[in-house]
Amino acid sequence: MKNLLEAYRRGELNADEVQERLMRMLYEEGEDFLLDLHRGHRIGFPEVIFARGKSTDQVLAITRALFEKNGHVFVSGVDGEQEGLIRQQFAEAEVKQAHRLLLVRRGGRAVPKEAGCVGVITAGTADVPYAKECALILEELGFDLITAFDIGASGMHRPLLGLKKAKGADLLVVFAGMDGVLPTLIASLTDLPVIAVPTPVGYGHGGQGEAALSTMLQCCVPGVLVLNIGNSVGAAAAAARILKSFQRRAGGQARQA
């Protein structure tokens, strides 16, 4: 960008040419998509392809475009057919999976190291698939992870054991279905930021995450951040942005607009 502005200052490019080249740097346009190539630099979290509702051809085209530009790409909400075709079309790449999230990355790509450790916690074993989606994203972005699974409130000693295991984390992401009470308990026992994610785990009335979401929204411990049902990607994004902000301020860097 600096080179473009210098070329404009020297009169080598006019304003329209600078605008066109800047657009090519920031975006890539396909037949029915417009990729935000600068998002990772702008907000500290990359564009994630949401596969649900898109045709398989659209998913493959967008995945290929982001892969070629960035060397890695996350695809969320994939079904079995989409997963199989992505693995087939990207045979040259390393493909990692967590639940319905795929990471397609260029072999040998170096993972940048970020300062900060995230504790990823679940109330039950059925919540683990959502937690692993979040963990896969954070790991690829370069954060350290501590996991503590199946430490729900059906035994009051279990959250205490989980917190002990998560010692050393800078932030906690807590996944819970059923009654969704675990984030409240965890937040009442620590001064760490807590991100709460309800999962669609349960049965009967409110059993698809609605009851857990309501509990978390009514949390009596102030400051708990609540995501939508099953939003593991949003939880990873929130954790990454918070920790990067901590890191930037610790290094004395000003926020970039």
Kinemage of the C-alpha trace (Angstrom):
@kinemage 1
@onewidth
@group {chain A} dominant
@subgroup {mainchain}
@vectorlist {calphas} color= white
{ca met a 1} P 0.000 0.000 0.000
{ca lys a 2} L 2.854 2.376 0.843
{ca asn a 3} L 4.422 1.722 -2.567
{ca leu a 4} L 1.136 2.577 -4.278
{ca leu a 5} L 0.875 5.859 -2.416
{ca glu a 6} L 4.484 6.701 -3.262
{ca ala a 7} L 3.791 5.965 -6.936
{ca tyr a 8} L 0.759 8.253 -6.780
{ca arg a 9} L 2.822 11.002 -5.148
{ca arg a 10} L 5.417 10.727 -7.926
{ca gly a 11} L 2.685 10.962 -10.542
{ca glu a 12} L 3.260 7.442 -11.861
{ca leu a 13} L -0.329 6.416 -11.069
{ca asn a 14} L -3.531 8.416 -11.118
{ca ala a 15} L -6.242 8.201 -8.439
{ca asp a 16} L -8.366 5.706 -10.382
{ca glu a 17} L -5.394 3.381 -10.900
{ca val a 18} L -4.506 3.510 -7.211
{ca gln a 19} L -8.109 2.745 -6.257
{ca glu a 20} L -8.255 -0.215 -8.660
{ca arg a 21} L -5.007 -1.711 -7.347
{ca leu a 22} L -6.058 -1.227 -3.735
{ca met a 23} L -9.313 -3.053 -4.435
{ca arg a 24} L -7.372 -5.953 -5.969
{ca met a 25} L -5.225 -6.111 -2.817
{ca leu a 26} L -8.181 -6.110 -0.440
{ca tyr a 27} L -10.790 -8.159 -2.279
{ca glu a 28} L -11.161 -10.935 -4.801
{ca glu a 29} L -14.364 -11.188 -6.775
{ca gly a 30} L -15.814 -14.420 -8.116
{ca glu a 31} L -18.988 -15.152 -10.003
{ca asp a 32} L -21.148 -14.937 -6.882
{ca phe a 33} L -18.766 -14.031 -4.043
{ca leu a 34} L -16.503 -11.205 -2.904
{ca leu a 35} L -13.653 -12.341 -0.667
{ca asp a 36} L -12.406 -10.051 2.091
{ca leu a 37} L -8.681 -10.789 1.825
{ca his a 38} L -7.639 -8.111 4.315
{ca arg a 39} L -9.953 -9.179 7.148
{ca gly a 40} L -7.326 -11.058 9.113
{ca his a 41} L -5.045 -8.011 9.151
{ca arg a 42} L -7.901 -5.579 9.792
{ca ile a 43} L -9.678 -7.286 12.700
{ca gly a 44} L -7.229 -9.995 13.750
{ca phe a 45} L -9.403 -12.897 12.610
{ca pro a 46} L -9.608 -14.349 9.084
{ca glu a 47} L -12.654 -14.819 6.912
{ca val a 48} L -14.306 -18.196 7.591
{ca ile a 49} L -16.408 -19.848 4.894
{ca phe a 50} L -19.873 -20.760 6.154
{ca ala a 51} L -20.733 -23.771 3.996
{ca arg a 52} L -24.334 -24.256 5.049
{ca gly a 53} L -26.700 -22.851 2.418
{ca lys a 54} L -24.019 -22.677 -0.267
{ca ser a 55} L -23.791 -25.050 -3.199
{ca thr a 56} L -20.869 -27.461 -3.292
{ca asp a 57} L -19.438 -25.627 -6.322
{ca gln a 58} L -19.586 -22.327 -4.430
{ca val a 59} L -17.865 -23.816 -1.386
{ca leu a 60} L -15.100 -25.321 -3.517
{ca ala a 61} L -14.544 -22.115 -5.493
{ca ile a 62} L -14.364 -19.904 -2.405
{ca thr a 63} L -12.130 -22.394 -0.591
{ca arg a 64} L -9.737 -22.550 -3.535
{ca ala a 65} L -9.541 -18.759 -3.823
{ca leu a 66} L -8.805 -18.234 -0.111
{ca phe a 67} L -6.377 -21.156 -0.022
{ca glu a 68} L -4.357 -19.752 -2.925
{ca lys a 69} L -4.210 -16.299 -1.317
{ca asn a 70} L -3.624 -17.179 2.341
{ca gly a 71} L -2.240 -20.710 2.418
{ca his a 72} L -4.965 -21.824 4.799
{ca val a 73} L -8.732 -21.544 5.078
{ca phe a 74} L -11.445 -22.526 7.553
{ca val a 75} L -14.753 -23.942 6.305
{ca ser a 76} L -17.545 -24.246 8.868
{ca gly a 77} L -20.879 -26.038 8.774
{ca val a 78} L -19.773 -28.624 6.212
{ca asp a 79} L -21.874 -31.683 5.428
{ca gly a 80} L -20.553 -35.101 4.444
{ca glu a 81} L -20.653 -34.451 0.699
{ca gln a 82} L -18.843 -31.129 1.004
{ca glu a 83} L -16.197 -32.645 3.249
{ca gly a 84} L -15.513 -35.480 0.824
{ca leu a 85} L -15.202 -33.191 -2.184
{ca ile a 86} L -12.951 -30.738 -0.354
{ca arg a 87} L -10.621 -33.577 0.608
{ca gln a 88} L -10.665 -34.797 -2.994
{ca gln a 89} L -10.103 -31.380 -4.577
{ca phe a 90} L -7.349 -30.429 -2.115
{ca ala a 91} L -5.311 -33.619 -2.184
{ca glu a 92} L -2.142 -31.505 -2.178
{ca ala a 93} L -3.125 -29.847 1.108
{ca glu a 94} L -3.325 -30.899 4.727
{ca val a 95} L -6.959 -31.143 5.835
{ca lys a 96} L -7.885 -31.203 9.517
{ca gln a 97} L -11.404 -31.722 10.817
{ca ala a 98} L -13.206 -30.958 14.052
{ca his a 99} L -16.919 -31.778 14.019
{ca arg a 100} L -18.327 -29.746 11.098
{ca leu a 101} L -15.295 -27.492 10.701
{ca leu a 102} L -12.500 -28.114 8.210
{ca leu a 103} L -9.077 -26.518 8.111
{ca val a 104} L -7.427 -26.678 4.688
{ca arg a 105} L -3.790 -25.648 4.937
{ca arg a 106} L -0.746 -25.731 2.712
{ca gly a 107} L 1.683 -28.432 3.785
{ca gly a 108} L 4.624 -27.040 5.715
{ca arg a 109} L 2.905 -23.716 6.414
{ca ala a 110} L 4.414 -22.159 9.525
{ca val a 111} L 1.913 -21.321 12.264
{ca pro a 112} L 2.489 -17.811 13.637
{ca lys a 113} L 3.002 -17.720 17.389
{ca glu a 114} L 0.590 -15.541 19.347
{ca ala a 115} L 0.976 -14.607 23.000
{ca gly a 116} L -1.831 -15.984 25.105
{ca cys a 117} L -3.367 -19.220 26.291
{ca val a 118} L -7.046 -20.161 26.027
{ca gly a 119} L -8.731 -22.617 28.345
{ca val a 120} L -11.405 -24.525 26.418
{ca ile a 121} L -13.898 -26.123 28.802
{ca thr a 122} L -17.011 -28.260 28.353
{ca ala a 123} L -19.769 -29.240 30.727
{ca gly a 124} L -20.269 -32.649 29.131
{ca thr a 125} L -18.763 -35.015 26.602
{ca ala a 126} L -21.547 -34.192 24.130
{ca asp a 127} L -20.303 -30.580 24.082
{ca val a 128} L -16.776 -31.587 23.071
{ca pro a 129} L -17.320 -31.485 19.257
{ca tyr a 130} L -18.159 -27.774 19.457
{ca ala a 131} L -15.216 -27.110 21.752
{ca lys a 132} L -12.866 -28.873 19.348
{ca glu a 133} L -14.008 -26.614 16.502
{ca cys a 134} L -13.036 -23.602 18.590
{ca ala a 135} L -9.750 -25.217 19.631
{ca leu a 136} L -8.758 -26.071 16.050
{ca ile a 137} L -9.170 -22.454 14.973
{ca leu a 138} L -7.238 -21.042 17.924
{ca glu a 139} L -4.450 -23.584 17.486
{ca glu a 140} L -4.041 -22.678 13.810
{ca leu a 141} L -3.937 -18.989 14.735
{ca gly a 142} L -1.015 -19.705 17.073
{ca phe a 143} L -2.507 -19.615 20.575
{ca asp a 144} L -1.656 -22.075 23.327
{ca leu a 145} L -4.532 -24.245 24.530
{ca ile a 146} L -5.573 -26.010 27.702
{ca thr a 147} L -8.622 -28.273 27.572
{ca ala a 148} L -10.819 -29.458 30.421
{ca phe a 149} L -13.719 -31.601 29.222
{ca asp a 150} L -16.742 -33.074 31.007
{ca ile a 151} L -16.524 -30.953 34.150
{ca gly a 152} L -20.210 -30.005 34.410
{ca ala a 153} L -22.271 -29.033 37.423
{ca ser a 154} L -23.783 -32.463 38.043
{ca gly a 155} L -20.920 -32.847 40.523
{ca met a 156} L -19.834 -29.650 42.258
{ca his a 157} L -16.255 -30.889 42.602
{ca arg a 158} L -15.863 -31.191 38.827
{ca pro a 159} L -15.763 -27.449 37.970
{ca leu a 160} L -13.082 -27.006 40.632
{ca leu a 161} L -11.012 -29.774 39.072
{ca gly a 162} L -11.498 -28.179 35.659
{ca leu a 163} L -10.344 -24.776 36.858
{ca lys a 164} L -7.275 -26.355 38.399
{ca lys a 165} L -6.494 -28.019 35.089
{ca ala a 166} L -6.956 -24.716 33.234
{ca lys a 167} L -4.468 -22.907 35.473
{ca gly a 168} L -2.242 -20.769 33.305
{ca ala a 169} L -4.957 -19.780 30.834
{ca asp a 170} L -5.526 -16.091 30.090
{ca leu a 171} L -9.141 -16.526 29.020
{ca leu a 172} L -11.768 -19.275 29.247
{ca val a 173} L -14.281 -20.461 26.652
{ca val a 174} L -16.972 -22.588 28.295
{ca phe a 175} L -19.342 -24.803 26.287
{ca ala a 176} L -22.494 -26.189 27.897
{ca gly a 177} L -25.827 -27.630 26.845
{ca met a 178} L -28.665 -28.915 29.057
{ca asp a 179} L -29.218 -26.271 31.786
{ca gly a 180} L -26.165 -24.257 30.680
{ca val a 181} L -25.135 -23.332 34.214
{ca leu a 182} L -21.406 -24.125 34.004
{ca pro a 183} L -20.220 -20.714 32.679
{ca thr a 184} L -21.902 -19.000 35.643
{ca leu a 185} L -20.158 -21.316 38.096
{ca ile a 186} L -16.795 -20.891 36.391
{ca ala a 187} L -17.134 -17.107 36.213
{ca ser a 188} L -17.935 -16.966 39.931
{ca leu a 189} L -14.628 -18.657 40.764
{ca thr a 190} L -12.114 -16.810 38.567
{ca asp a 191} L -11.142 -13.309 37.501
{ca leu a 192} L -10.422 -14.459 33.934
{ca pro a 193} L -12.662 -13.350 31.056
{ca val a 194} L -15.284 -16.037 30.369
{ca ile a 195} L -16.898 -16.612 26.977
{ca ala a 196} L -20.016 -18.780 27.255
{ca val a 197} L -21.263 -20.903 24.360
{ca pro a 198} L -24.570 -22.792 24.617
{ca thr a 199} L -24.685 -26.041 22.656
{ca pro a 200} L -27.715 -27.806 21.137
{ca val a 201} L -27.346 -30.668 23.604
{ca gly a 202} L -30.313 -31.825 25.670
{ca tyr a 203} L -33.823 -33.162 25.258
{ca gly a 204} L -37.433 -32.063 25.525
{ca his a 205} L -38.379 -28.445 26.199
{ca gly a 206} L -35.446 -26.135 25.430
{ca gly a 207} L -33.263 -29.112 24.615
{ca gln a 208} L -31.719 -27.681 21.438
{ca gly a 209} L -29.730 -25.058 23.294
{ca glu a 210} L -32.547 -22.620 24.048
{ca ala a 211} L -32.557 -23.394 27.778
{ca ala a 212} L -28.764 -23.152 27.983
{ca leu a 213} L -28.789 -19.841 26.115
{ca ser a 214} L -31.462 -18.405 28.417
{ca thr a 215} L -29.487 -19.439 31.501
{ca met a 216} L -26.308 -17.852 30.185
{ca leu a 217} L -28.068 -14.619 29.239
{ca gln a 218} L -29.520 -14.461 32.761
{ca cys a 219} L -26.113 -15.097 34.358
{ca cys a 220} L -25.892 -13.292 37.701
{ca val a 221} L -22.094 -13.017 37.489
{ca pro a 222} L -21.367 -9.751 35.645
{ca gly a 223} L -19.157 -9.682 32.592
{ca val a 224} L -19.767 -13.118 31.043
{ca leu a 225} L -19.813 -12.870 27.242
{ca val a 226} L -22.512 -15.054 25.657
{ca leu a 227} L -22.435 -16.375 22.088
{ca asn a 228} L -25.282 -17.860 20.080
{ca ile a 229} L -26.102 -21.574 20.163
{ca gly a 230} L -23.236 -23.675 18.817
{ca asn a 231} L -21.207 -20.645 17.740
{ca ser a 232} L -17.744 -22.095 18.174
{ca val a 233} L -16.343 -19.910 15.388
{ca gly a 234} L -17.598 -16.761 17.088
{ca ala a 235} L -16.096 -17.916 20.376
{ca ala a 236} L -12.703 -18.428 18.736
{ca ala a 237} L -12.948 -15.009 17.096
{ca ala a 238} L -13.807 -13.294 20.383
{ca ala a 239} L -10.975 -15.052 22.223
{ca ala a 240} L -8.436 -14.240 19.503
{ca arg a 241} L -9.399 -10.577 19.304
{ca ile a 242} L -9.339 -10.117 23.082
{ca leu a 243} L -5.938 -11.770 23.485
{ca lys a 244} L -4.429 -9.907 20.537
{ca ser a 245} L -5.631 -6.675 22.104
{ca phe a 246} L -3.931 -7.655 25.379
{ca gln a 247} L -0.754 -8.490 23.488
{ca arg a 248} L -0.763 -5.221 21.552
{ca arg a 249} L -1.191 -3.110 24.671
{ca ala a 250} L 1.448 -5.072 26.560
{ca gly a 251} L 3.827 -4.279 23.718
{ca gly a 252} L 2.895 -0.603 23.797
{ca gln a 253} L 1.417 -0.626 20.308
{ca ala a 254} L -1.435 1.680 19.391
{ca arg a 255} L -4.597 0.297 17.881
{ca gln a 256} L -4.615 0.271 14.075
{ca ala a 257} L -7.801 1.703 12.562
